[in-house]
Amino acid sequence: MTIYFLGTGTSQGIPVIGSKHPVCLSADFKDKRLRVSIWVYDDQNSFVIDCGPDFRQQMLNANCTKIDAVLFTHEHADHTAGLDDIRPFNFYQGEIPIYGHTRVLENLKRRFDYVFETENKYPGAPAVKAVEVTNNQSFYIGSKKVVPINAMHGNLQVFGYRIDDFAYLTDVKTIEKEEIEKLKNLKVLVINALRDEPHHSHFSLQEALDFVTLVQPQKTFFTHISHVLGFHEEVQKKLPENVFLAYDNLQITL
């Protein structure tokens, strides 16, 4: 199974529009971050977690030609605004299942009402099948068992997902003990690490490192990274062994 980091940035992406911050002006490709998303695939399965406003460009960058499903962590625009751009996959494949909390699915139905229209639907609109994700109820996408991980993004519930010995969580600030138990014996953990300073709804770098110490995965990759965290190469030098900053277009294989 391969994990392709489609985007590793915050809601504004890096560089931030109009910013003169040194990281936004960096020539290092690892400092250029699209909105956060991953593509998980193997010989039989292909799906993405989150579908933000950079989705079209991410699919072209990754040369992805098939997705079996879209899993949503939560409804914020940097995780959902690219839903319309699944249309080329629809033309090849037909209807695509989208998975999310019932609150997220209802939010998408309001924002993308034309996608869910049942009468007089425009023939070029995306075609989706909405599937509710419920905590403590695993499900399958193809041959892959997916275990939802319940967490909090400030006051907003979010889902992370465990697939085999891999888990992906983003926009996490707090997580209950019983959910942490679902993250034991991981080969790879991906978790958000926004910046050094505390934030009301995201792990800071130290909070993310503390979480790694608690969960004890074999390897960890940080994502949802702000430009104020610093230059990729400089931050990476300060991290413990087997903890890494992810970057756009990084691929890891389990």
Sequence and secondary structure as in RCSB ss.txt:
>XXXX:A:sequence
MTIYFLGTGTSQGIPVIGSKHPVCLSADFKDKRLRVSIWVYDDQNSFVIDCGPDFRQQMLNANCTKIDAVLFTHE
HADHTAGLDDIRPFNFYQGEIPIYGHTRVLENLKRRFDYVFETENKYPGAPAVKAVEVTNNQSFYIGSKKVVPIN
AMHGNLQVFGYRIDDFAYLTDVKTIEKEEIEKLKNLKVLVINALRDEPHHSHFSLQEALDFVTLVQPQKTFFTHI
SHVLGFHEEVQKKLPENVFLAYDNLQITL
>XXXX:A:secstr
 EEEEEE B TT BS TT   TTTT   GGG B BSEEEEE SS EEEE   TTHHHHHHHHT    SEEE S  
 HHHHTTGGGGHHHHHHH  EEEEE HHHHHHHHHHTGGGS  SS  TTS  EEEEE  TT  EEETTEEEEEEE
EEETTEEEEEEEETTEEE  S SB  HHHHGGGTT SEEEEE   SS  SSS  HHHHHHHHHHH  SEEEEESB
 GGG  HHHHHHHS TTEEE  TT EEE 
